[in-house]
Amino acid sequence: MTIEVRPASVFEDVRDVVGPKSPDANVCWCLSYRIPSKLNNELRGPARGEYVAKLCRNQPPPGVLAYDGDTPVGWAAVAPRSDTAFAHSRKIPHVDDLPVWSLWCIRVRPGHRKQGITHALIAGAVEFARSQGAPAIEAYPLDNGDAKVDTTMAYAGLRKNFERAGFTHAADTTSVLAGHPRILMRRTLH
């Protein structure tokens, strides 16, 4: 299997990976950290997908997708931190004033897991941020050691996967997800 990672500019492919089975469902669509919580709570059902479709038409698109041939099999949300909820987070600190990008959600479709797609998505997100001029990229993964993490709560990523991708621990946070502390990891891009 050869995985290719591309900017997430095709809405239908984003929908296939992060959208709901029913268009009326109020699932995340990977908007929770991207938009203010008030707007996130106001967008209901199909309006959530319409908002993501608009993001896919914008430059830069809202993240990257992993493809196995023509089939979208994974997603990573990546954007300037200043354009996300992390810009104002009380739990995830700012390390410095660099205009860093954030990588905060990784999702691999069922049936495609444990095949290296997460690693391809992290590498693709790094390259995407670099291509957009980001001086560094941050992630806020779980510091779970060897403990098992529920798949639905592993969207933030795991420390070991980011270490493999050249990220280093930059700061502790007060954020906890699925019972595990989250840490701020960073990779310089120039």
WOLIN-V356904 format. One record per backbone hydrogen bond with DSSP energy under -1.0 kcal/mol. CO is the residue of the C=O (numbers start at 1). NH is the residue of the N-H. Records with the same first field share a line. If there is no record, write none. Layout:
CO=NH  NH
//
This chain:
4=67
6=65
7=9
10=14
11=15
12=16
13=17
14=18
15=19
22=25
28=31
31=35
33=85
36=40
37=41
38=42
39=43
44=47
45=48
46=50
47=51
48=52
49=53
50=54
51=55
52=56
53=57
62=78
63=8
64=76
65=6
66=73  74
67=4
68=71
71=68
73=109
74=66
75=107
76=64
77=104
79=102
80=83
81=84
84=87
85=88
91=174
98=100
100=81
101=138
102=79
105=77
107=75
109=112
116=120
117=121
118=122
119=123
120=124
121=125
122=126
123=127
124=128
125=129
126=130
127=131
128=132
129=134
130=133
135=189
136=101
137=187
138=103
139=185
141=183
142=144  159
144=147
150=153
151=154
154=157
155=106
157=142
158=162
159=163
160=164
162=167
163=166
168=186
171=184
175=182
177=180
180=177
181=143
184=170  171
185=139
186=168
187=137
//
